[in-house]
Amino acid sequence: MNIENKGQHPSFNLFFKLVTLFDISVDQFFYTENNRGGNSCRKHIDVLLDSMNEKELVVMEATAEGIKKARETEVLK
């Protein structure tokens, strides 16, 4: 907060420490063109995924791959 009050920007090391400490996704800062307007459903899914453990993420990954594969086979028909 002191840095912001002085109108300065934090060093990359401090920025990295803060992002790591608070578990903040920086994608929205570096990839702003992907976040314009944003899809609320996608944001909600991201929040849900962030709360899952590794085993649950494996299930979600397999589910997403299954949906993608099913969609690809529909296109071929």
TORVEXMI-287844 format. One line per 10 residues: number of its first residue (from 1); for each residue z, x, y of N, C-alpha, C. Coordinates in steps of 0.2 Angstrom, whole numbers, plus 5000, padded with zeros to 4 digits. Each point is the difference from the previous one (the first is absolute). Layout:
NUM) Z,X,Y,Z,X,Y,Z,X,Y  ...
***
This chain:
1) 5000,5004,4994,5000,4996,5006,5000,5004,5006  5003,5006,5000,5001,5004,5006,4993,5003,5001  4996,5001,4995,4993,5003,5001,4996,4995,5004  5000,4993,4998,4997,4995,5003,5002,4999,5007  5006,5000,5001,5003,4999,5007,4997,5006,5005  4999,5006,4997,4997,5005,5004,4992,4999,5001  4997,4996,4996,4993,4999,5001,4996,5005,4996  5004,5003,4995,4997,5005,4996,4998,4998,4993  4996,5003,4996,4999,4999,4993,5003,5004,4995  5003,4998,4995,5003,5004,4995,4995,5005,4997
11) 5003,5006,4997,4996,5004,4997,4998,4997,4993  4995,5003,4997,4998,4997,4993,5006,5001,4995  5004,5005,5000,5005,5001,4996,5005,4995,5001  5002,4998,5006,5005,4995,5001,4997,4993,4998  4994,4999,5002,4996,4994,4998,5000,4999,4992  4999,5005,4997,5000,5000,4992,5007,4998,4998  5005,5003,5002,5007,4999,4998,5002,4993,5001  4998,4997,5006,5002,4993,5002,4996,4995,4995  4994,5002,4999,4996,4995,4996,5003,5001,4993  5002,5005,4997,5003,5001,4994,5006,4997,4999
21) 5005,5001,5005,5006,4998,5000,5000,4992,5000  4996,4997,5004,5000,4993,5001,4995,4996,4995  4996,5004,4996,4995,4998,4995,4995,4995,5004  4997,5003,5005,4996,4996,5004,4992,5002,4998  4996,4995,4999,4993,5001,4999,4997,5002,5007  4996,5006,5000,4997,5002,5006,4992,4998,5000  4998,4996,4995,4993,4998,5000,4998,4996,5006  5004,4996,5002,4999,4996,5006,4999,5004,5006  5002,5006,5001,4999,5004,5005,4994,5005,5000  4999,5002,4994,4994,5004,4999,4993,4996,4998
31) 5001,4995,4997,4994,4996,4998,5000,4993,5004  5000,5000,5007,5001,4994,5004,4994,4995,4999  4994,5003,4998,4994,4995,5000,5001,4996,4994  5004,5002,4995,5001,4996,4994,5006,4994,5001  5003,5001,5005,5006,4995,5001,4999,4995,5006  4994,5000,5003,4999,4995,5005,5000,4993,4997  5004,4996,5003,5001,4993,4998,5004,5000,4994  4999,5004,4995,5004,5000,4994,5000,4994,4996  4999,5001,4993,5001,4994,4996,5007,4999,4998  5003,4994,5002,5007,4999,4998,5002,5000,4993
41) 4995,4998,4996,5001,5000,4992,5000,5007,4998  4996,5004,5002,5000,5007,4998,5006,5004,5002  5002,4998,5006,5007,5003,5003,5005,4998,4996  5001,4994,4998,5005,4997,4996,5000,5004,4993  4994,5001,4997,4999,5003,4993,5003,5007,5001  4998,5004,5005,5002,5006,5001,5008,5001,5000  5003,4995,5004,5007,5000,5000,5003,4999,4993  4997,4995,4996,5002,4999,4993,5000,5006,4996  4994,5004,5001,4998,5006,4996,5005,5005,5001  5002,5001,5007,5005,5005,5002,5007,4999,4997
51) 5001,4994,4998,5007,4999,4997,5000,5001,4992  4994,5001,4997,5000,5001,4993,5001,5007,4998  5003,5000,4993,5001,5007,4997,4993,5002,4997  5000,5006,4997,4994,5003,4997,4998,4995,4994  5004,4998,4996,4998,4995,4994,4996,4994,5003  5003,4997,5005,4997,4994,5003,4994,5001,5003  4999,5006,5003,4994,5002,5003,4994,5001,4995  5002,5003,4994,4995,5001,4995,4997,4993,4998  5004,4995,4999,4998,4993,4999,4996,4998,5005  5002,5001,5006,4995,4997,5006,4994,5004,5000
61) 5000,5006,4999,4993,5004,5000,4996,4997,4994  5002,4999,4994,4996,4998,4995,4998,4993,5001  5004,4996,5003,4998,4993,5002,4994,5000,5005  5000,5004,5005,4995,5001,5005,4994,5003,4997  5000,5005,4996,4995,5002,4996,4996,4995,4996  5004,4996,4996,4998,4994,4996,4996,4995,5004  5002,4999,5006,4997,4995,5005,4993,5003,5002  5000,5006,5002,4994,5004,5002,4995,5000,4995  5002,5001,4994,4996,5001,4994,4997,4993,4998  5004,4995,5001,4998,4993,4998,4994,4998,5006
71) 5002,5002,5006,4995,4998,5005,4993,5003,4999  5001,5007,4998,4993,5003,4999,4996,4997,4994  5004,4998,4995,4996,4997,4994,4997,4993,5003  5003,4997,5004,4997,4993,5003,4994,5002,5004  4999,5005,5003,4995,5002,5004,4994,5002,4996  5001,5003,4994,4995,5002,4995,4997,4994,4997  5003,4994,4999,4997,4994,4997,4995,4997,5004
***
